Amino acid sequence: MRQGYFRDISEHTGLTNTGSGSVVAGDYNNDGHLDLFITGLTGENHSLMRNQGDGTFQRDDESDKAFSQMGDFSGLDATFFDADNDGFLDLVIAGAAQNGGNRYSGLWLLYNNGEGKYRNATELLPNNITATTQVEAVDYDNDGDLDLVLVGLQGKLRLLRNDGGNVNNYLIVQLSGLRTGSSKNNFFGIGSKVEVKSGDLYQMRVMTDPVAHFGLGNRDKADVVRVLWTNGVPQNRFHPERNQTIVETQILKGSCPWLFVWNGDEYEFATDVLWASALGMPLGIMSGEPVYAFPNSASEYFKIPGEKLIPQNEQYLLQFTTELWETPYLDRVKLLVVDHPDSIDIVVDGTFIPPPFPPFRIYTVAEKRQPLSAHDDWGNNVLGKILHADGNYVSNLTPSTYQGVTETHDLILDLGEMSSVDSVHLFLYGWLFPTDASINVNMSQSSAAGSIFPYLQVPDKDGKWKTVIENIGFPKGKNKTMVVDLTGCFLTNDYRLRIRTNMQIYWDQIYYAINVSSGSLSIAELYPLSADLHYRGFSKLTKATPYSPSIPDYHSVYTGPKWRDLTGAYTRYGDVLSLLKESDSKYVIMNAGEEISITFDATSTKKLQKGWSRDFIFYNDGWLKDGDLNTAQGQTVHPLPFHGMRSYPYSPGETYPEDEELITYIKTYNTRFVTTDSFRALLRTPVK
């Protein structure tokens, strides 16, 4: 049931066998569903249970004919394996004959005819195999076919070499997860799902060992290998060579939607958005119950520099895309046009902090003051890395077991003499590589330290570091500016400060300003002129350096399926303008790979004054739900979020409001039902 809960579903699934000796899982009919073979302690109890794909199993009566030849054979162990590399799982059963049967019948071999039916092929085995308790298939001599290792009643081992099984071709897949910086998968990917497609042949395995063996028949190679890692992230390898080792790459599977803007020549990445919402995100366990992220909508503002947003045909053009494993519920957008004197810069706070969110404010900075010095906790001088926003990040972080979490690290700044300063604000520009739902669950169940939110310390009268701000927050994703009010924080005339955290944050530029204000601004508020929802695809991601955030390239797009979709009713394609004008719980529900093209009227703003500059601020309100397997309700679009809800998942007795207006909205707009079928069937579809 996820989140650490289980329930007995044996009767519902049709698995009510009694007198069983062991069970083994494998996709014997190559339909993408794990079937079960259950050995019986008496001959008539052996059963091959075919997975119907709907959570139930049905006994394969046709294969019972092969099992009936086993007589009173008591099955103690079994394994599926491809004995002849034809791409179909054969079956070997270990045990012993009962009631005085042939003592040399400790192993039975059943051959898969390629149509999911078995026939007895025990004649291929030596005829002197005594009672056997365990059997394992492994290519011990590395000749490309699977041999059998047997364990007898007294623990004696015996090896049966497969001669001739390698007449057909094969592929070996070995998974390799990252050793550091990621706890998403164990090193060998145990529990991951591996699918192989070669022409009209489809196969699926679940990794239970470091190596998985796939027969290819007379096919020269596989067309594609798809790995579904245990955290739900899919990964493809096209046309792999034999004996391919697939190495996991550390990628963001969920973070936030992306905003692209027209810069006069092309669409350019501006920022990631809806960062302040994480529906169903597990944060840990308190009093034995899971705790989830707050249910508030994002309601946030992001600065777009004026040179990045240039009108075309008297309109500002923006593209709101969702490209990761998540579902946005976008409720409202608007664009602020902010004119200001050339002599000042404007800043919007991009800090993530829990609600209640602070009121929106535009900071004006006339002079950016640089720290006198900047050092890390090892005493290294990092001042040169924070003087300019140039992509030269403070990056000497030591990875831990978990993605998004490092060893605790410090940044120590000396701001210099400020005894006569009335107010001071610190501005920190950088980016965050976040954890995810699976990692949060993992950390909550281990003794490892969880995320330590950045906190700020200053020297006290004894020269010791004293915490004055318990949580300064962290950047909302890619390249955001945090604003920290330092007014009244210093306890002495020592104007050093220390920021400590174990979060994977990379700082690019840090400066401070005195006596900031919100004056000398001319602000125009623009509402969307048009909004069209449609499918687009997935942008190629690039990194300038190993420590830079991944930036999407709008003009390099993959249009095929990438993620396993959240199941449910999404907003129908086309005009969605009316859904983005107000924060009213009537929103656009988007699936991965989709885009909203949004325009604003550029003629409704006044002419820019001489000596003034123009920047923009994009506002969005809504929610975001990650598709991570450990996100609560993370595999479905429902339950729908709404303004004013007390928690997500809902509190007991809480439901989506059912007033007439909202019901009409659902019936009118949420008419496009999406399932996981296309993702599941992609590799199973025969090549035409």
N, C-alpha and C positions, 0 to 999 in steps of 0.2 A: 504493500500500500504506500510505500515511500515514507520519508520522515521517521523511519525506525519502527513502523508498525506492520504486523502481519495478521492474516486471518486464514482460516482453513477453508479452501475452496475445492477440496477433493471431490465432493459429491457433485458440485456444479460442473466441474470439468469432465466428469465421466471416468475419473480414475478411482475406482472402488475395488481394485484388485486385492485379493487376500492370498496368503501363502506365497509371498514373493521373496526372492532371494537377493536381487539387485536390480538396478535400473541404469540405463545409459541413454543419453540424448544425442540425436543426430538427425540431419535433414536427409532421410533416405530417398525421398521422391523429388528432391531438388526444387521444391516450391517456395523456399525461403522461410519455412516454419520448422522449428525444432520438434521432431517426433520423439517418441519414447519406445524403447524396448524394455519390457519388464520380464525378468526371468522368474520362472515358477519353481518352487521346491518340489513340485510334482509335474509330470510332463504336460498335463492338460492346462496348466496355468501360465505357460509362456504366452506372452501377448505383445504384438506390435501395435502401438497406439498412434494413429495418424492424427497430427495436429490439423484441426479444421480451419485454423486462422482466426477463429472468433472466441478463443479462450476455452474451447472444448476439444476433447479427443474422441476419436472413434476407432474401434478395433478393426484392424485390417484382416478380414476373414480369409481373403485369398492366400495370404502368406501363412495362414494357420496350417495349410496342407504341408508345407515344409517342416513346420514345427512338430506336426503329428508323427513324423518319422523318428523323432527323438525318443519316443516311448516314455519310459519312466525316468528320464534323465532329469536330475536335480541341478538347476542352474544357479551357480554361485557368483558368477561375474560375466560380463559381456562387454564388447567394445565394437563400435562402428569403425571401419577402416576401408580404404580403397585398395583391395588386394592386387588389382591388375591395371591401375592407373587409367581406368576408362572414364573417370569422372562421376562414378556412382558408388555410394557407400555399401560395402559388403558387411557381413555381420559374423563375428566369431563369439561363441558361447562356451564358457568354462564351467566345469562342474563334475558330477559323478553319477554313474548309473545306480539306481536304487534296486532293492529287492533281488540282489544276486545277479544283476545284469552284467554285461561285459565289462570287466575291470579295465579294459583298454579303450574305453570310450569317455575320456575326460575332456574332449574338445569337439565342438561341432562348427563347421564352416558353412555359411549360407551365402550364396552368390546372388547379387542384385542384377537382374536382367536388363537394366536401363530403363525400365518402365515402372520401377518402384515395386517389383514383385521378386520374391526370393525363391530359390530352389536349393536343394541340398547339394553341397559340393565338398562334403567331408572326405570324399575319396582322394582329394588333393593333399590331405594331411598324412603324416606318418601314422601307421596303424597300431603303434605301441604307446599311445599317450594315456597315462593313467590319470586318476582323479586329480583335478586341477582347481585351485581356489581363486587364482587371479590370472588375468591375461592383459597384456599391454602391447600395442602396435608401435614400433619405432624402427627407423631405418638405421640399424646399428652399423652396417658396413658401408653406408653412404653410396649405395649403388643406384639410388633412385626409386626403390620400391620398399614397401613397409614389411618388416619382419615381425615375428611374434615372440614375446618373452612370456614364459609361463612360470607360475609358482605352484608347486605341488602341495599335498596335504602336510608334508613334513617340512615345508619351507624350501624344498630343493628347487633350484632354478633350472629352466631348460629354454634353449633358444631354437626357434624354428626359422631357418633362413628362407627368404622368398627368392626363388629362382625363376626368372622370366617375367615377373611382374613389371619390370622396367622396359618391356617391349614398347609400351606406350610412353608418351611424354608426360612431364610433370612440372609442377611449380612448388617451390618451398617458400613459405612466408614466415618471416620472423619479425615480430614487432619490437620496437625499442622506444620506450618512453624516455623523457628527459630525466637525468639523474638529479639535477638541481633546479630549483626555481619553479617546480611544478609538482603538485601532488594530485594532478588530475587523473593520472594513470600510473599503475605500478610499472616497473621497468619493462617487463615482458608483455604488458598489455593483457594480462589474464582477465577473462570476462569480456574482452572486446569482440565485436562481431566482424568477421571477415567474409566478404563476398567476392567471387571471381567470375568474370564473364569472358568466355572464349567462343566466339561465333554463336551458335545456338545452344551452347552448354552453359548453364548457370549452376553455381555451387555456393553454399554458405556453411561456415563453421563458426563456432564460438571458441575462442582461444582458451584452452584448459592446460596447455603446455607452452613452453617457449617457442615451439615450431609447429606450424600447421602444414600438412602435406595435401596438395591438390593434384589429382590426375587430370590430364588434358586429353586423353585419347590420342588420336593421330594429329591433333592440332599443334602447330609449331610453338605458339605462345598464347598468353592471355591478352585480351583486349584491354581489360581494366581490372584493377583490384581496388575495392572500396573497403576501408576500415571505418567502423563505427566504434570509436573509443568509448570507454566505460562512462565518461561524462557526457556522452551524446554527440560529441564532435565528429563529423564525417571527414574523411580524408581519402583522396583518390590518387592512384598511380596508374598512368596509362601505358600500355604496351611494356609491362615490366619484363626484364630478362629473368631467366630461370634463377632459382636460389636468391631471389630478391629479398633484401632486408629493408623494411620500411621503417623510417625513423620519424617519430612525431616531431612536428614543428610547434613551437609555442605561439599560438595564435589567439586572438580575441574572438571568442564565439558569441559573446554578448557584451555590449557596452552601451551604445546609444545610437539613435538615428543620426544621419549626417545632413548638413546643410551646405549646398553649393550655390554660388552666386555668379552672375554674369559680369565679367570684368572688362567688357568691351571687346574682347577677342574670343573668349571661351569661358566655360563654366569652371570655376575654381573652388576648391574646398575652403569653406569658411570656418566651420566649427562643428562639433558634435553637440547635440541638443537633447532635451528631455532628460537631463542628467540627474535631476533631483528626485526621480521616481524609480522605484525598484519593487514592483508589486510581488509579494510572495517570497521575497529574498530572505532566506534564513539567516539570522544573526547569531544564533546560539541557542542554548537551552537554559531555562531558568525554572526552578521548582519542578523539574522533570518534564516540562512542556516546552516545545519549540517556540522561539520568539522570532517574529518576522518584522521586516522593515515597515516604516510608517506608511499609512495609506494616502497621504496627502498628494494632490496633483503637483506637477513640477512648478508651474508658474514662475518662469525665469527669463532673464534678459541676457543677451550676448552681444558684444560689440562687433560690428563689421567695419573695418577701416574704409574710409571714403574712396580710396583708390581701387578697392576691390569690387565695388558695386557701381557700375556705370549704366545709365539708361540705354535701352535699345527701343527704338520706335516709341519713345516717350513713356516707357514702362521699365520698372525695376523687375528683373527676372530672377527667381529663386527656385531651387529644386530641393525638396525635402525627401530624402531617401531612407529606406530601412533595408539594411544589407546584412545584418548579423542575425543570430538565432534568437529572435525576439519579436514581440508584437507591440507596436505603439498604438495608443488611443489618443489621437491628436484632437484637442477640443477647441483651441483658439490660437490664432496667430495675428500679429500686427507688426508694423515697421515704424520705428521712431526715426525721424530725420533730425539730427542734432547739429546745429550750426554753432560755431564757437570761434573766438579770436584765434588767429594763427599762433599766438604766443602761448597758448595753453594746450594741453592734451586732455582728453577725457578718458576715464577708466570706469568700467562696470565690474563690480565684484563677481568673480567666478569661483567663489568658495563654496564647497559643499559642507553644509552643517544641517543637523536635524531641525525639524520645525519646532517652534514657530519661526518661519523665515523672517529675516529682518526686512523692513520696508525698502522698496527700490530706491536707489540713490545713484546719481551720476557724480563721480568725483572729478574735479578739475585740478590738474597739476600744472603749475607754472614752472617749477624747477625740480628736476629729478636729481636727488643728491645720492652720491655713491658712498657705500660704507668705506671706512678707512682700511679695514682688513676683513678677510673672510677665511676661516679655517674649518676643516672637518675635525672629527674626534681623534684622528691620528696626528693632528698638527699640520697637515698638508695645507699649503696656501692655495685656495681655490678662488681668489678674488678675480683673477682673469676670466674665469668661467661665468661670472655673474654680472659683469659690467654691461654687456650688450645682449640683446635677444638675437643671437646668431647661430643657435643650434649647437653650441658648444656647452653641453649640459654638465652639471656636477653629477658624475656617474660612478664614483668609486664606491658602489654599494655591494655588499656581500650577500649573494643569494641565500635563501633558506630553503627549507623543504617545499615551501608553498609559493606558487605564482602570486605576485602582488605583495609578498611579505619578504623582508630582508632581515639581516641582523640589525639590531638597533644602531642608528647612526645619528650624528649630531652635525649641525651647521652653526658655527659661532661667528657672529658679526659684531664688529665694533663700529658704532655710528659716529663716534667723535663727540666733541663738546656740544651739548644742547641745553645748558642750564637756563638759557633765556628763552627757550622755545615754549610757546603756549600749548600747541598740539602737534602731534607727529603721527603719520601713518606709514606703515611698511607695505610695500608692494612686491609681491613674489610671483614671478611668471614662470610656469613650468607645466609638467604633465604627470599624470598618474597612470601606472599600469595596475588595474584593479584585480582583486580576487573575484571569485564567482560563487554561486550558490553551493556547488559541490565542495569547493575548498572551505567555505565557511562551515559546512556540516562536518567535514573532516577535522577541522581545527577544534570544533566544539566537542568532538568525541575523543580527542587526544590530549596529552599533557602539554603539548606545545603551546607557546604563547600565541594569542590571536593578534589581530591588528591593533597597534597602539596609535591612536590618533595623534597627530602632531601637537605638542604642547610647548609653551614658550616660558623660558626661565630668564631671570636677570640676577646679578650678584646682590646679596644682601650686605648689611653693614659688616659682616664677618668675612666677606669675600666668597661665601658659598652660594651655589646656584639655588634659587628659590623659584618655584613655579608661580607665575602670576596670571597665566591664562591656561586653563586646563585643556582646552581643545580649540585650536585656531582653525580647524577644518582642513580640507585638502582640495586640490584643484578638481574642477568638474571635467575630468577627462583630458582632452588634448589641448595643450598650450592655452591655459587660462591664467588670468591675473587674479591672485588673491589679495585682499585688502585687510590689513590688521591694524586696528587702532591701538597705538602704543601710548596714547596720552595718559599720564598718571601711572604708568606701569613701572617706571624705573624707581628703585628704592634708595639709590645713592647717586652720586655724581659719576658713577661708572656706567657708561652707556653701551655696555656690551649686552648682547642677548644670545640665548642658545635655543635653537629649535631641535627637538628630539622626537624621533618616531622610528618605527620599523616598516612603515609603508613604502612601497616602491615608487618614490617620487623623484623626478629629475628636474632640478632647478636650472633655468637658463639665464634669467635676469632678475636681479634684486636691487631695489633702490628705495629711498624713503623721501617723503615730502613733508613740509611743515605748513600748517595753517591752510589745509585744503578746503575748498568750498564747492558749492554747486551753483554759483552765480555766473553771469555773463553767458547765458545759453539761450538759444532760440530753438524750441522743440516743436516739431509738427508730427502728429500721429496719423499714420496711414493705415487704412483697412484694406484687406485684399480685394483686388479687382476681379480676379478669376482664380480658380483652383480646380485642377483636373487630376484625378487619380487614375493611374495606369501601371502596367507592368514595365519594368526597365531591365533589371538584371543586377549584376554584382560587379562593383568597381575593383580593378586591380589595386592592390596595396603595395606601397613602396616605403622604404625607410632610407633616410639620408645617411644615417650612421646606425651602429648597433644600439645606441642609446636614444635614438629619436623615436617619436611615436610613428606608427604606421599611418600614412596619409593616402586616402583613396584618390585614384585617377579617374575622373568622371568620363574620360573619353576612351578608356580601355575597359570594356565590359564583357563579362561572361553571362550569357542569357539563359543557360540551362539551370536546372534545380541544384541547390547547394545544401540546404538545411532540411531537416525533417520538420515539416510545418506543424504549427499548433493547430489542432482540429477545432473547427467552429465556423460561425457565420461572420464573414468579413463584409466591409462596405463594398457595394457594387462599384464598378469602374465608371468613370465619367465625372461630371460636374459635382463637386462637393463643397462649393463656396459657402452655402448656407450653414454647413456644419462647423465652419471655422471662424464665425463672427462673434460668438459669445461662449463663455465658459458655462455651459448649461447641461453637461453630461450627455450631450448629443454630439458625438465625435466621429472622426474617421478612424476606422479600424484597419490597419495595414498589415500585410503579410510580407515576409522577407522577399526582397527583390523588387518591391514596388516603390513608386515615386509619386509625389504630388507636385505638379508644376504650378507655382504660385506667382502671380503678378501683382504689382502695386503701381498706382498712377503716379508717374514722375512729374506731371504737369501741375499737380496740386500744391507744390511747395513754392515758396517765394524765391526770388533770385538771390543768390549768395552775395553778401556784402563784400566790398573790397577789404582785404586784410583778414578775412574770415575763412575757415575751413569747414568742410561738411563730413561728418561721420554718420553711421547708422547703428541702430540697436534693434536686434530682432527679438521679439517676444513670442514665447510659446507656452501653452498650458496643456497639460494632459498627463497621461500615465504611460509607463513602459513595463512590460512583463517579459522576463528572460525565459527562454525555452529549456534552460538547464534542467536535467532530470531531477534535481533536488529543489527546484523552485516549487513552492506550494501552488497547486493548480497550474503548473507550468507547461502542461501538454495540451491545454485547451484555451480557447479564447475566453470562454466563460469561466467563472462568473464575471460579469461586467463591472468595472469600477464606476463610482459616481461620487460627486462632490458631497461631502458630509459623512461619508461612511466612517465607521469607527475603527475598522481594522480590515486587513486583507491577508488571508481569507476572511470572509465575513464573520462578525461576532454572532453568537447564537441568536436566532430570531431576526437577523438583519437580512434584507433582500434588496435587490435593485428596485427603485421606485417604479410602480406600475400605474402611473397616471396616464391619461389618454394621450397626452402629447408625446411622451416617451415611447409608448407602445406604437404609436403611428410612426415615429422615427425608426424604430427597429424594423417594422414591416416594410417601410419604404426603402431604407438604405442597406440594411444588413441582410442582403439576399444572396450573397455569394458564399456558398458552403465549400470549405476546403478540408480535405482529409490528408492523411499521411500516405494514401494509396500511391500517388505518383512517385514519391520518394522511394517507397518500398519496391515498387514494380519497375523502377527505371532499369535496373540491371537484369531483371527477369524477362523483360520483353524480348521476344525472339527478333533476331536481326533479319530485316527484310531485304 
